Amino acid sequence: MYNYIQLDPAELEFVIVADANELPPGERLFVTIDEAQIVIFNLAGMLYAIGDVCSHDGNVLDDAPVEGNDVVCPRHGARFDVRNGKAVSLPAVVDIPAYPVRVRERQIEVGFPNQQ
């Protein structure tokens, strides 16, 4: 899986996904962009976006609980850091995609690699 937050912003195309008011602190928002299922978290006012998938079994994380900065897969307990998609506990050993997020003019935008 790929961590897109490491790319130079000039290599990214930012896609508007929601109004910032739609995602208050402590909440999450599910979006699909170019067939990629993404979940955006608002943790204490900071926005993070990761792929809505557990790399251990390939199923969605859905409304998996968040503990600290980790989302915990409800099926087998794999944990992923929502800030960067890193697998932080077994049985997952492969990271999940992480996407840069920004707010411009009250719109939440998620960055994807330019399709050139």
N, C-alpha and C positions, 0 to 999 in steps of 0.2 A: 504494500500500500504506500501511497505517496503523501509526504508532508508538504503541501503547497504553501504553507506559511513561510517556508525558507526561500521561496522565489522572490526575485526583485519585482516590486509592484509594476514596473514597466512591462514585465512579461505576462501580466495578468489582465483579464477583462473582468471588471466588477459588475455583477448583476444585482439589480434591486430585487429584494425578496419580500420586504414588508416595511410598513411604517414602524418607526422606533417605539411608538406608543403601544404596539401590539405585543411587545415582549418586556414586561416589567421584571425587576429583579426576582430571582428564584424560579422563573418560568423557563420553558423551552418552546421552540417553534420548529415544526417539521416542514421542510420544503423539498421540492424535486427540481433539479436543474440539469437539463440535458441527460436525463435518465439517472442521474446521481441522486440518491436519497440522502438528505443531509438533516442533521438536527443542530439547531443553534441554541446555545444556553446563555442565559444572563445570570452570571454568578456575581453578586454584589456589584452590579452595574458594569461589569466587564463582559463583553460578548465573545463567544468562542463557537466555532463550527467544526463538526466532525462528521464523518460518514455514519449514517444510521445502520451500522452493521457490526456484528461481532465477528472478528477474524477467526475465532475458534470454530464456530459452527455455521457461519454465513447467514444467520437470521438477523432480523432487525433488533435494535435495542429497545425500540418503542418507549415506554414510560419507565425504563430501568431507573432504579434509585440512584441519586447522586449523593456521594459521601465525600465531603471535602471537595477536592478537585477531580475526583474519580466518578465515572459512571460505572455501575456494577451490573453486568449481564445477569438477568433474572434466571437463566437456565442453568448455568454452571459456575457462576461467580467470577468469571473473568472481569478484570478491571482495566479501564482505559482512562488516561488523563485527558480531560476535555480540552485542556489548553493546547495540546499538541498531538493527540491521537496515540500516544505511546501506550503499548500494552504493559501494564505494571504488575500483573499477577497471572499465574497459571489458572486455567489451562491455555490462555491465549499467549502466544509468543510472537505474533505478527502485529505490528501497529496498524491502526486504521487511518484512513485519510483525514487530514486536518486542513482547513481552509482559512485564509485570512478573512476577517470581518471588519467592516468599518461602517460608520454612520456619517452620511452626508446629507445635509438639508433634511434632517429627521427621517431619512430613509436608510434601512439596513441593507448593506450591500455585501455580497460574498464574492471573493476572488477566485477565478478559474484561469488556467493557462490559456493564452491567446490561441485561437484555432487558425493559425496561418499556414 
